[in-house]
Amino acid sequence: MARERMARERRERERMTDHTERLAVARAAYDAVPLYDPKRAPVELDLTDNTNLWGIPPVAERTLRELPVARITRYPTLYAAELKQALAEFVGVTPDMIVTGCGSDDVLDSAMRAFGEPGDLVAAPEPSFAMIPIFARMNALEYIGCVELPSHQPDIDALLATRPKLLYLCSPNNPTGTLMARDTIERVLREAPGVVFLDEAYAEFAGVSAVDLLKQSDRLLVIRTMSKAFGLAGLRIGYAIGQPSLVMEVEKSRGPYKLNAMAEQTALAALQHDMPWVHEHIALAVALRERLADALRTRGFAPLESHANFVCVPVADCVNVGLALRERGVAVRPFPALPHIGDTLRISVGPWPLLERFLAAFDEVMATRRSA
């Protein structure tokens, strides 16, 4: 079945990308928009996407299994008001400061559409979330990336010098796991000319957030997800926090019915009943992240300091190492030629037996390469 699914996915990619000339009725701006394709075929042990490898919280799982048929046969709520209330209590703000979406991707896309006129500039540090330049082009915006500093902090001078309408930051950053300095965020809020998007997809693992800075700025939008710490990636639940006037514009851009009924009810259950489970597994992820990093150090590697639920480690020829791991049934995410770092592998953290299996496969691959 997996082989058949892989073949179908490959045929679909070929169908979507095999165009010899642009469709006459297509938007010219879409010429530069690639079809997102991470080219990650299914494997037995997938450590590529930083999701919760412990599974779904128990009450959330029961809610999903027992969802009444009436919830499925009718439209969901317009703007997920009940979930907004629960998220507001979780974050410590008022419900009018929350907007939800079909994953944080949907929130980011809607926010770019809400605040960017065609031709406006979106700036972001590099490396960072790979979808930002794609979302920019999808919304007819101009994208510019500014290479991070050797300290793995964003080059704020370079970013601000672009005078962007929209400025994207990610803390902890993906793929490095680096936490942004607090004074850096404060400076950006003082000096940036437009709206600042701060992606906190991994904030629960870092134990810090900049949500409190919303009191100082009506141009800050903090983006979060329930895909990582909450184990609900397949339900696509994202949200953002900002001042009510800012959130209202994203809500208008987002449109109605963007969060399906199963996602809303399951997320509510997790927030209302499963927080002890969530906190327990956040602590597990953090502890095992450090254990994995230590295991890599004992093997002579130098993983970057991570504040997320993954480890990013420099490994020469990372693409071929990743392919060799896949041949052994283990998938990690290669990031070749990162600025100031070089080739790296990003490894999602999960239960230790899974990480032991990765380490065994990794040892085998590296021993084979040394003896070749």
N, C-alpha and C positions, 0 to 999 in steps of 0.2 A: 504493500500500500504506500509506503513512504517513497519507493522508487517511482510509482505511478504519479504521486503528487509532485515530486521533483520534476518529472517530465512535463507535466501540465504547466507548472510554473515557468519552466524554461521556454515552452512554446508561447506562453502569454507574453513573456518579456520580449521574445523575438518579434512577436506581432506588434507590440507597442513601440518598439525601437527601430524597426526596419522601414524607414521612410526615406525615399530618395529625394523627395522635394516637399516643401512645406505645403500643407493643405491651404487652399486659396482662402477659405473663410476663417482660418485660425488667426489668433492674435500674434502679431509680429514679435511682441515681447516674449512669447512662449518659445521662440526659437532657441533661447538660451536656457530654458528650463529642462533639466534632465528628468526622466522618470526615476524616482527614488528606487534603488535596487541594491541592497547591501550584499547580494549574492551569497547569502548564507543558507545553504541547503540544510535540511533537518539532520541532526546527529543525535546519538544517544544521550550525551551529556553536553548541554549547551550552556556555556558560561559567557555569552556574548552580550546580553541585553540588560544586565543590572536589575532584573526583576527579582521578586521575592522567591527564593528557591525553597523556602519552608512551606509555601502554599498559601491558602486563603484563611483568614481568621474564622474561627468556628461558628460564631453566630451569623456572620456574613454568609458563610457557606450554606447554613441551614435556611437562611432567608432566601437565597438564590434558588435553592432546590424546591422550596415550598411556595414560591411566588404564585398568587392566585391568577387564574386564567384571565380574569377581568383586567388585570394589570397589563396583559399582553394584547388583548383585543381592542383596547382603547389607547388613544394617544397619551404620551407622558405629560407631565406638567409643563407649562410653557417655559419657565425659566428656573425650574428646580428650587422653588422657594423654601421647601422644608429642608433640603440638603444645604442650601445657603445658610440657613439658621444654624444647623449643626456645625458646619465648617467655621462659621463666625465664632461660635463658642470655643471650638478647638483652637483657633488662631488667636482669639482675644480681641476681636473687632466687632462691629455691628454688621448685620446682614446686608445692608445697602453698600458695604465695602467689598462684597464678594460677587464674582461672576464665574459661572461654571462653563464647561465645554466638553466636547468629545476628545478628551485627552488634553494635555498642556499644549500639544501641537495646534489644536483647534483654537485655543485661547490666544496663542501667539499670532497665528494667521489672522484671526479676527481683529486683534489689537493693531497689527500693521495696517490692515484695511481701514480701521477707524481713525488712525492718526497720520497716515502717510498719503499725501497726494502723489499722483503719478510723477515720477522723476525725483521725488525726495530721496535723501540719502539715509541709508541704514548702515551704521558702523558697528563692528564687533571685534573683539580680540580673536586671534588665532594662535593655537587651535581652540576650538570650542564646538558647540552643538552644530552638527553638519547641516541641519535643516534651515538655519537662519538665512544663508544666501539664497536658498531655494524659495523660501517663503517671500523674501524680498522681491525676487524676480516674478513670482506668481502674482504679486500685487503691483507690478509695474514700477517698483522702486529700484533705486541704484544701491548696490551693496559695495562696501569697502571693508576689507579685513586688515587689521593692524597686528603685526606679529608681537607676541607677548615678550616681556623682558626675560633675561636669563634667570631671574628669580622665580619665574613661572607666574608672575603677577602681570595683569594687563598693563600695556603701555598707555597710561591715561593721557599723557601729553599728546601722543600721536592720535588717539581717539578723539580728544576734544578739539584738536587742530582741524579735524575734518568738518567741524560744525554740523553734526548730523541732526536730522529731524528726529530720528529714533536711534537710541544707543542701547545695544544689548550687552548684558554682562551675565555671567553664570558663576554661582558660588554655592557649594563646591563646583569646580569646573569639570566639565566632561570633555576630553577623556582623562585629564591628569589627576583629578581628585583634589586639586589645590583649593584652599579656602582663601577668599579675597580679604585683604586687610580692611578693617572697619573704616579707618580714616580715608581709604581709597574710595569707598562707596559714598562717604559723606562729601568728599571733594567733588565727585561726579555730580551729585545732586545740587551742589552749589553752582557749578560751572557749566553743566550741559545745557545747550540751548533748547532742547526739545524734551520728549518723553523718554524716560529711562526704564527699560525692561530688565528686571533682575530675576533670573531664573534660579529658583531654589528647589529644583527637583530632588536634591539629595540633602536638604536641610536637616531632616530628622536624624540622619547619621552624623551630622556635624555638631548637633546640639546647639547651634546658634542660628539666628535669623536677623534680617534687617527690617522686619515688619514694623518695628517700633519707629523707624525713620519716616513712616507715613505721616506721623504727626508734624514733621518738618517740611514735607513736600507734597504738593498736589500733582506732581509730574512723575511719580514713582509708581510702577506697576510690578508687584511681586508675583511671580508665576510659580505655582506648585502643582503637584500631581499625587494621585493615589495609586500610581502604578508601581512604586518602589517599596516604601516601608509598609504599605497597606496590602500588598499582594493582589491588587485588582487590575493589573495591566490589561488583561483581555477585555475588561469592561470599559476601558477608555474614559477615565474620569480625571479631568484637569480643572484647575480653578486659578483665579488670580485675585489679588487683594490690592485695593487702591482706594483713594478718596472717592466718595460717591459720584462726583461729577465725572471723574475719569472712567470709573466702572460702567456708568450709564452708557458712555459712548461705545465701549467694547460690547456691552449687552445688545445695543442696537445693531452693531456689526455682526454679532454672533447669530442673531435670529432666534426664532422659537424652536422648541422641541429638539434641541441638539443633544440632550442627555436622555438616553432611553430609560424606560421604566425599571428594567432589571438593574441597570447601573445605579440609578438613584436610590432604590430601596436597599440594595446590597451595601452601598456606601454609607447610608444612614445607619444600618445595623452595625457596621464596623465602628463608626464614630460613637454610637450610643452605648455599645455593649462590649466591644472587643479591644478597647484601648490597653488593658493590661497585657493582652496577647501581643499587640503591636509593639508596646514598649519593651517587652521581653525579647522579641525577635530583633528589634533594633540593637539592643545591647549585645545579643549573640552575633549579629553581623559585624559590629564594631570589634568585638573580641577576636573573631575569626579573621577579620581583615588584618589585624596586627599579627596574628599567628601565621597567616599566609605570607605576609611581608617578611617576618623573621625566617620562615622556611626558605624563602628565595634568597635572603641575605646569606644564609649558611651555605648556599650553593654558589656564592660568588657574584650574585646580581645585586643591583641597587635600586629597588623599587622607590618610586616617588612617595613622599608623605601624602597619604590619602585621608580625606575627611568624608568620603562617600562609602558606598557599599561595593566597592571594587578596588583592585590594585592595578596600577599602571607601572610596568617594569620595562626598562630598556633591554631589548634583546636584538642583537644584530640579525639582519636578514629575516625580519619578523614575518613577512608574508609567507615565505617558504616554511618557516617553523610552524606557522599556523596551519598550513596545508598538511604538514606531517602529523600534527596533532589530530586534525580531522580524520586522517587515515586510521587513527587509533580510536576514533569514536568520541573525541573531545574537541569542542569548539571554543576558542577564545577570539578576541577581536584584535587583529593587527592594525596598528597605526604607523605606517612608514613615514620616516623623515619628518618627525615633529620638530618644530623650531627649537634650537638649543638643547634638544634631547636626542634626536635620531629615531631609529626604529624602536617601536615599543609593542608590547602586548598588554591589552586590558583584560583583566580576569574578574568576572563577577564573583562575589562572595556568597557562599551557601553553607549547608551542613558540612562538617569536616570530612566525612567519608567521601563526599563529592570532590572536595579539594585535594584529598589524598590521591584520588584517582587521577586528577589533573597532574599532580606532582609526579606520580609514577610515570605517566605518559610523557611529561616534559623531560624527566630524567632520561628516559629511553631515547627521545628524539635528540637531545643534546649529546648523549654519549655516541649515538650513531654519527652525528655530524662531526664530532671530534675525531672519530676513527676513520672518517672518509678520506 
